[in-house]
Amino acid sequence: MKSSDLKIYSQRLDAIVEFAHDGVISIDTHKHITFMNASACKMFGYTTNEVQTLSLMDLIPKQHKSNHDNLVDDFYHSQTTSQSMQSRRAVEGLRKDGSVFPLEISISKIRVNGPIEMVGILRDISVRTEMMKKLEYAAAYDDLTGLVNKREFNHEAEQHIALSKHYDRPLSLLLIDLDHFKKVNDTYGHNFGDEVLIQLAALLKQEVRESDLPARWGGEEFIILLPETSLEGALILAEKLRLQIASNDFVLSNEVFSMSASFGAVEMQPNSENLTQLFERADTLLYRAKNKGRNRVEF
């Protein structure tokens, strides 16, 4: 290749690396940064001049420095020359302003006039990570109340039931339904009804233990799984919630509502009951409470 062709080739390669969408960083054997392209500088919040004084550890959050230092050393001394895009590792980077962000990195070893340098191709995955969190949240939580949804409740409840059976520990369940809720929707509209549900969910979250599992079951119906709880304990909570709901002022714009709720409360029968059977018993008791005049707990 002619020297003129070689120069053009080198310029083209430099331009590709410098203006690539992904960040490109190279470090020497002492972990000093020898090169950062424009995307990498922007990603971490440094200017080109500031790069000259940086080491790799300046880009790693404090809690990861020790472990990351060992990983770099292991890779440097290994027989592996690169980790391909297919084996990218998700790590965290530290920006100049102190903020931490998720990124993907693939790394390679190259020789530069004799010494080995390590080159990392970096991609900021903050948007993707945030989107995944939102999708995971949407799959597990009710978007109106913030409580877990029926699907997630069933998944977690099955695990709690299995543990309760294995260790022969009590477990109870409350099924809750707001009384005459249809009147709220019919009179004031579904937006007002939604606000009632939001306020009720907040009340439930405030009163249950961290180990309990409250969920929106559907419509105006809620359910609470109570691990390590006998029927007696479930009834104490149910009655407390019933009284609080009945005495609570549900404030919606300029309107103030009084609501009540009916409850079905059951304790799991040892070694002989699954979630479906437990729910069916609670459901039967809930409708008994409705038929007996509402605003009551049946067990």
Secondary structure, 3 states (H helix, E strand, C coil): CCHHHHHHHHHHHHHHHHCCCCEEEEECCCCEEEEECHHHHHHHCCCHHHHCCCEHHHHCCHHHHHHHHHHHHHHHHCCCCECCHHHCEEEEEECCCCCEEEEEEEEEEEECCCCEEEEEEEEECHHHHHHHHHHHHHHHECCCCCCECHHHHHHHHHHHHHHHHHCCCCEEEEEEEECCHHHHHHHHCHHHHHHHHHHHHHHHHHHCCCCCEEEEEECCEEEEEEECCCHHHHHHHHHHHHHHHHHCEEEECCEEEECCEEEEEEECCCCCCCHHHHHHHHHHHHHHHHHCCCCCEEC
